[in-house]
Amino acid sequence: MLRSAITTSEVRMKSQALFCEFTHRKKNLNGYYQIIHPYLPLLPPSTISPQEDNPSIFQPSPEVAGTVKLSCLPYQPSSSFSLAVSAILALIPPPQDQDPADPCSVWLRRSYAQLFAQTALHKAENEIEEPTASTEEQRFHPQLSPKLHPILALVVLSVYDYCQHGNISRMRMRANQAVTTAMDYSIHCLNDTASEAQRRIWWNAVFVMYQSTILNASPPVITINDPRITTPYPSFQSHIPEPWSALLRVNEASVSVSEIVNSSAEGENTPTRLDPRDQIHRLDSHLLTLAAECDSELGLGETDEPDELAAWNLGLITNILSHSARIKLHRRRAFAEVPIFVQKHCDLAFVNTDEPFSQTETPRVASYLESIFPFSVEESSKVCLKSSLAISRAFGHLNSLALSQSNYLTMSNTITDTSLHQKQYGGSLPYFKCAAMQACYSLYMLVHHIRAALSSKRLSICYFLLNQPDPATEVQDAKRPIEELRNGISGLISSMKLDMVFDGITAMTRDLDAVYLSLFPR
């Protein structure tokens, strides 16, 4: 069973075909505002009232079972952007599916999503080479020119490649192409007369480009301070404070963190005008300030306005990314990059069975960190603790509103259960879930640290993690934070599990589960 934006009526006449194509785009647009827009507001507000997510269902007939072709569908999306949106939507189980985890259903969703993505990329390349190929009949949104569809298609495909395949190289390739194409169309150098659609196209492309840059530890193709950029930020129809400035400044700071981390990993200083200790101290303070700007627990409550929800979510995502960058800055100093995961996720070390000693911190690197870091191991560990718990709380706020929007049934009581228990989709568009991996890694390492102190009866070595420890009650004082850490980890894993319709998130979650069970066996 496949979530689709298509109807099941047969098309026998040209007039009927045009009507069905319009119906498809309308439903596809509704799916975009329900699933994608709250986390990546690519389009201006909808011109129609929000509707309940009620996708049509496509079930292959027996004669085409096992065949994955667009020709098998009653009709297909007609532009690169609608195809790219379909690639995301096809992964989301429809509410009517009683067994969304069934292998056949998963295979069908995954196969058609990949087909939509491949077709969208081919279509986008054609539309870029021949802008006149896009017609008014393909207009996805009244305020969006069809010739801009390929830029948005590349942005969506960039996110798709990361969330579904965990492919950060292709993510970067698509995002960079979206930015350079937007620059070719002069979307970056507009003035106050720029439309809201143009503003959102440019700054979303830049934002996703920054995310791919950070994940790839590579320099951005353009920075937000480039003097050629004059296009104003988008605006939301919302009472919530504007998130764009802080969101982009967080990404800029995260690039600086990556540069410092890369140089420290090699034990070599990167030439800079600033003393490394001063640079790290300033960057840490800057990230803390950015996190505080978006650290208000806004009581948004239930809303069916996608733009209102998007503004609130982007504020929380800004807070999450700020704390994630701060963890990344301090993580190596705090934990010596000890690997605990079996697979490679984000920039975290993993257990390489072929080269078991290749990822341990060398004395040269440890000595270099000691010389450049203005924070002690204990201070960096406390930073990782505070930022990890802040990320866990922020994900909890994201999830609470997402689940209130979906007819959510129940989560399993067992943290390791991977089945789906919801009528409507209660997850996110999880391009920012590396933050959860960073936070879980830190919390796992801190649990190890406290338990090692308990086991060795040398609790004084973890006093800095305890709240006013007393030698007479130090065992109880140590066990309390372990429960707090466990709750933080459980919340993060639960958040990841809401997004397990994406294969890239599934791989992350399985590794998190494995470590969780090793620390907290049933």
N, C-alpha and C positions, 0 to 999 in steps of 0.2 A: 504494500500500500504506500502510495507516494503523495505527499503534500504537493499540490500543484496549484497554479493560478489559472488553470484551464477549466473549461466546462466539458461535459461529456456528450453534448449533443452533436450529431453528425452535421457536417457542412455540405450542403448540396448545391447551393447557389452562391454566386459572387456576393450578393447583398447579405446573405447569411454569414459568409466568411468574414466580411468587414465588421458585422455586428459582433461576432464571436471574438474577433481580434480586439475590439474596443473593450469588451467585457473582460478579456484576459488582462489588459493593461490596467484596468480599474482595480481588479482584484490584486494584481501584482503590486500596485501602488499601495493598497491597503496593507498587504503583507509587509512591505518595506517600512511603513510607519509603525507597525506593531513590533517588528523584530529588530530592524537595523537602526532606525532613526533615534531611538532612545539612547543609543551608545555611540552612534556616529551620524550626527545630523547633517547629511549631505545635501538635503533639499530644503527649500523654504517650507514654512508651515503648509499643511494640506489646505486645499481650497474647499474640501468637503468635510463634513462632521466625522469624527472618529467612529469607526464601526468595529463591532466584535470580530475577532479573527475567526473566520469560518471558511477555510480553504476548501476548494473542490477536491475530489479524490480521483486519482487515476489508478485503475487496476488493469494491468495488461490482460488482454484476452488470451485464451489458451494457445491460439495459433502464433502469438508473438511472445509468449512467455520465455524469459531468458534473453530476449533481444533488447538491446539498449540503443535506440535510435530516435532522433527527434521525429522522424516520420511515423513512429508508432503512436505519437501523441495526437489528439484531435487537431491541435494547431500549436504553434510555437511563438515565443517572444520574437519581436521583430527588430530590436535594436541591441547594441552591445551592452548598454546599461541594464535593460530589462532582463537580458540573458544572465548578466553577472548577479543581479539581485536574485534571480531564480536559482542560481547555484547555491546561495545561502539558504533560501527558503526551502529548497528541496531536501535539505538535511534535517529540517525540523519536523518531528512526527506530527501528523495532523491529529486533532482531538478525537476523531472518529476511530483511530487505530487502537484497538483494545490490547494489542501486544506489540508495542513499538520496538522492543528489544529482540523480536523474532529475527533470526539471521537473514531470512528472505527479505523482510522489510528493511533491515539495515542495508543489505546489499543493494536493493532497488534505490533507496534514497541516495546512497553513496555514489552509485553508478550514474544516475541521472544528474546529480550535482556536478560530477566531474565532466560529464558531457556538456552541460550548460556552461561550465567554466571554460572549457576548450573552445566551444563555439563563440563565446563572448570575446575571448582574446583574438580569435581570427577576425571576428566582425569589427572589433575596435581598431585593429591594424588597417583594415580596409577603409573604415570611416576616417581615420587619420590621413591616409594617403589620398582619399577622395572625399573631402568634406561635403561635397554636393550629393554624395550617396545617401546621406541622411535626409529624410523627408518629413514634412509636417505631420504626416499620418503616424509617424513613429514617436511623436512628442510624448514623453513620459509624464511631464508635469507642465501645467500651463505657463509657468515662469522659466522653464528650462529649455533653452534652444537645443534642438536635436544635434547640432554640430558639436555640442559640449558633452554628449553622451559618452564618447570614448574615454574622456578624462576620468569621469566618475566610475566607468566600468573598470579602469585600471586600478583605481583606489579600492574598489570592492574586491577585485581579484587579488590584490595585495593582501588584504585581510583574510580572504578565503585561503590563500596558500599557506598562511601562517597558522590559522586556527584549525584547518582541516588536515593539513599535511605536515605542520611543524617545519615548513621549508622557509627558513629566514633569507636564504639567498634569492629565491624567486620573489619573496615578499619585497625585498629591497629593489630588485629589478623592475617590478611593476610600479612600485611607488615612485621611483626615480623617473620612470617614463611618464607617469602622470604629471609630475612637477614640470619636467622639461616640455611636455606637450602643452601644458597650461601656459608656460612662458612663451612658447611659439605663438600661442593665441593672444598673448599680451594680457592675460588675466591677472598677472602679478603687479601691473603698473597702472591700475585704474585709480580714479579719484572718488570723491564722495558721491558721484552719480552712479557708481557701480551698483548693479542690482544685488539683491540679497542672494540670488542664485549664484552669481559670479563670486561674491565674497565667500560663500560656503564652499564652492568648488576649490578655490585657491587655498584657503586655510586648512580645509580638511586634507587636501593633498599634501600640504607641508607637514601637518601633524602626523599623518601616517608615514610619510618619508622619514621624519625624525624617529618614530618608533622602530622602523626597520633599520635605521642607522645605528641606534642604540643596541639592538639585538645582534647586529652584525659587527659591532665594535669598529665601525668605519666612519670616515668623515662625511657629513651631509653634502649634498650637491649644491645647496644654497642654505644660508642661515637667515634667521628672522631679522638680523640687523643689516642685511644687505641693502645698500641705499637704493637699489633698483626697485625694491618693493614699496609700493605706495597704496596698494589696495587695502581699504579699511577692514577691520574685523567684522564678522557677522554680528547680528543682534538677535536676541530671542524675545518672543512675545511672552515675557515672564517677569514676575516680580523678584526673581532670584538674581543675585549679583552676577554680572557678566563674567564667565569663566575663561574666555579665550586668552587674555593676556597672561594670566597665571599659568594656564595649561602649556602655552608655548615657551614661557620662561623656564618651566620645569624641564621641558625637553632639552632646551639649550644647556641647562645646568647638568642634565644627565649625560650629555655628550662630553662635558668637561670631566665628569666622574669617570667615564670610560677611558679617557686619555690618561688620567692618573692611575687607574687600576691596571691598564695595559703596561704602563711603564714600570709600575711596582712589581708586576708579575715577572718581569725580566730582571729585576734588581738594578735597573738603570734609570737615571734621572733624565727626563725629557727637558731639553732646553726651554727655558721660560724666563720671563722678566721677573717673576715672583719667586721668592724662596719657597720650596715645596711645603714646608711646615705652615707658612703663612697662607699659601694657596689652599691647602686642605682645610685649614681652620676657617677661612673665608667662605669656601664652598659649603662646608657643613652648616655654617650659620645662615647662609643664603637659602639652603634647602629647608632648614627649620622654619625660616620666615615664610617661605612659599607654602609649606604645609599648614602653617597657622592661618594663612589667608583663607584657606578652604576647609578649616577644621570646625565649622559650625554644623551642628547636627540639626539641619533644617527640618522642621515638622511639615514636610510637604503633604503628607497624607495621600489618600487615593486621588488620582487624577486620570482623566482620559485624554488630556491634551499632550500630544507627543512632544511639542516644543518645550513645554513646561517640564516634562519628565527629562528631556535631553539636557536642559540647562542644569537641573539638579544632579543628574548623573555625572556630567562632565566636571562639576565641582568636586564630587566624591572621587572621580578618577584622577583629578589633579592632585588631591590629597594622597591617594594611594601611590601615584607615581613619584611624588615628592619623598615619601617615606621609603619607597623601594630604592630610589637613588641613594638615599642616605645609608641604607643597609649595604648597598653595593660598595659605597665608599669605605665603610668600616669593617666589612665582613672578613676580608683577608687578615686584617690586623687582629680581629677578635678570635677567629677560628682557624687560622693558618691553612685555610682552604682544604680541610680534610674532606675527602669525598664520601658520600653516604648513599648516593643514588646509583642505580645500575645503568641507566641510560643517560645520554647527554640532554640536558634541559637548560634552556636559556644560556647563561654564561657560567653555570654551576659545574664544579668538578664532579666527575663520575668515576665509579670503580672500574678501572680498566684491567681486566684479568690477564691480558697479554703483557702489560707493562705495569705491574703492581706498584712500583716505586716511582713511576714517572710523574705522579701528581702530588707528591708530598712536598711540603715547603722546604726548599734548600736553605742551608745556613746563610748563603749569600743573600737570598731574598729576605729572610728573616732579619738579617743584620741591616739590610737597606731600609726595610719598613721601620725598624727601630730608630734609624737615623733621620727619617723624613716625617714620621707621624707625630703630630702634636698631641695625640691622645694615647693613653696607656691601653694595654690589652683589656683591663677591667672597664675603662671608660668606653671603649669601642663596643664591648659586650653589652653594656647598659644601653647604649644607643640602639644596637640591634634589637634588644629586648623591647624597648619602648616603641620603636618604629614598627616592629612586627605585630605587636598587639594593636597598635593604631590601625594597621592595614586590616587586621582581622575584624575590628569593629566597623571599619568603612565598608568592607565587603558585606557585613551583616546588614548595614543600612541599605546597600544596593539590593541585596536579596529580598529583604522584607517588603520593599515596594514592588519588586518584580513579581514576587509570589502573590501579593495582594491583587495584582492585575490579572494573574492567571488563576483559573479555577483549580488551585493546587489541592491535591488530596492529602498525601501524607508522605513523610520521609521515613525510610526504614530506621529502626532503632540501632542497627548495626552500621558502624562507620564504613565497613567494607562492602556493603551491598551496592551493586552497580546497576540495579534495575531502575526503570523509569516509573515514577508513581505520580503522574500528573496528567490532567486532562489538557490544559493549555500549557504552552511552553513557559516555564518559569525561569529560564536561564538568561544569559546575556549574549552579547557579541564579544567573545573573550579574548580580544587582541591584547589586553592589558594583564592577563593572568600570570605572566612571569613574576609579577609582584607577589602573588600568592606563593609561588615557588621560593622566592627569596625569603619571605617571611617564615614559611614552614621550615626551611633549612636552618634559619637562625634559632627558631624555637626548639627544633630537634637537638641542635648542638648544645643549647643551654640545659635541656633536660639531661643530656649525657653528662654535662659538667657537674650538675647538682647531684646526680646519682653517683657519680664517681667519688664526690666528696663524702656522701653518705656511706658508701661502701668502704672507703678507706678510713672513716671516722676522723677526717680532717676537714670538718665543715667550715673552719675559718677561711679556707681558700675560696669559698663562695659567699662569704658574708656580704660582699658588695652587691649581690643579687637579692639579698633578703631585706626585709623592712624591719629595721631596728632589732637585729638578732640578739638573743640572750643566750649565753652559754648553757644556762639551765634548761632552756626549752628549744635549743637549736635544731633538734631533729624535727619537731613539729613545725618550726619556722621554715625549714627547708622543704617539707612535704607540701605545705600550702602553695608555694609558687609552682611546684610541679603540676598541681591540679589546674592552676591558672594557665600554665603553658599548654597543658593538654586541652583545655577548653578552647584556647586560641587556635590550636592546630585543628581540632575537630570542626570548628566553624569554617576555617579556610578550606578543608577538604570537602565539607558539605557544599560550599560555594562552587568548588571545582566540579563536583558531581552534577550540578545543575546544567553544566555545559558539556556533558559527555556525549552529546550528539556529534560533537566535533572530534575527529580521531586524534588530532594533536593534543587536545586536552585530556582525552582518555589515557594516552601514554603517560602524561604527567601524573594523573591521578593514581594510576596503578603503582607508580614508584612511591608516591606519597603514602599510599595504603600499606605497601610492603614495610616501609620504615616504621609506620605507626604500629603495626602489629608486632614488630620486633621490640618496640619499647613498651607497648601496652597490650600484651597478649590477653585474649579473652579468658 
